[in-house]
Amino acid sequence: MLVWCQNSIPTQVNNATVCGGTITVNWQYTDFCMRTINHSQVVTVAPAVASSFVNPPQNITTNCEDLRGIEPY
């Protein structure tokens, strides 16, 4: 289907975040005989993949004397 647009763009309702959600795009078209049709397009956004460590650091044990002179992050 070919749609000709003149000074008209679809409206958009964005309810999506990185956690997923939907985006609704509302289309309206009026032909040369002034007949109007409406269509809502719903785009479902999948949640982003959860983050994880690939190689997590090992636990360490130390005493206060070993940490002298080390600046905290």
C-alpha positions as CSV (number, residue, x, y, z in Angstrom):
1,M,0.0,0.0,0.0
2,L,1.3,3.4,-0.9
3,V,0.4,6.3,1.4
4,W,0.8,9.9,0.3
5,C,1.4,12.2,3.3
6,Q,1.0,16.0,3.2
7,N,1.9,17.8,6.4
8,S,0.9,14.9,8.5
9,I,2.9,12.5,10.6
10,P,1.7,9.8,12.9
11,T,1.3,10.4,16.6
12,Q,3.3,8.3,18.9
13,V,2.7,7.2,22.5
14,N,5.9,5.8,24.0
15,N,5.5,3.5,27.1
16,A,8.7,1.6,26.5
17,T,12.0,1.7,28.6
18,V,15.0,-0.6,28.7
19,C,12.8,-2.8,30.9
20,G,10.4,-3.3,27.9
21,G,7.0,-2.0,27.1
22,T,5.1,-0.8,24.1
23,I,5.1,2.0,21.6
24,T,1.8,2.9,20.0
25,V,1.8,4.7,16.6
26,N,-1.5,6.1,15.6
27,W,-2.0,6.6,11.8
28,Q,-4.7,8.5,10.1
29,Y,-5.2,8.8,6.3
30,T,-7.8,10.8,4.4
31,D,-8.3,10.1,0.7
32,F,-9.3,12.5,-2.0
33,C,-13.0,11.8,-1.3
34,M,-12.5,12.9,2.3
35,R,-12.9,9.4,3.7
36,T,-10.7,8.9,6.7
37,I,-9.3,5.7,8.1
38,N,-7.4,5.3,11.4
39,H,-5.0,2.6,12.4
40,S,-3.0,2.0,15.6
41,Q,0.3,0.1,15.3
42,V,1.6,-1.4,18.6
43,V,5.3,-2.1,18.8
44,T,6.3,-4.4,21.7
45,V,9.7,-3.8,23.0
46,A,11.4,-6.8,24.7
47,P,13.4,-6.1,27.9
48,A,17.1,-5.6,27.7
49,V,19.2,-8.6,28.6
50,A,20.1,-8.5,32.3
51,S,23.7,-7.6,33.0
52,S,26.1,-10.1,34.6
53,F,29.8,-10.5,35.4
54,V,31.8,-12.6,33.0
55,N,34.7,-13.2,35.4
56,P,33.7,-11.8,38.8
57,P,36.6,-10.8,41.1
58,Q,37.6,-13.3,43.8
59,N,37.0,-12.4,47.5
60,I,40.1,-11.3,49.4
61,T,41.0,-11.0,53.1
62,T,43.5,-8.3,54.3
63,N,44.2,-6.3,57.5
64,C,44.3,-2.6,58.0
65,E,48.1,-2.3,58.0
66,D,48.2,-3.7,54.5
67,L,45.9,-0.9,53.3
68,R,47.9,2.1,54.6
69,G,48.5,4.6,51.8
70,I,45.8,3.2,49.5
71,E,43.3,5.8,48.4
72,P,39.6,4.6,48.3
73,Y,37.9,4.7,44.9
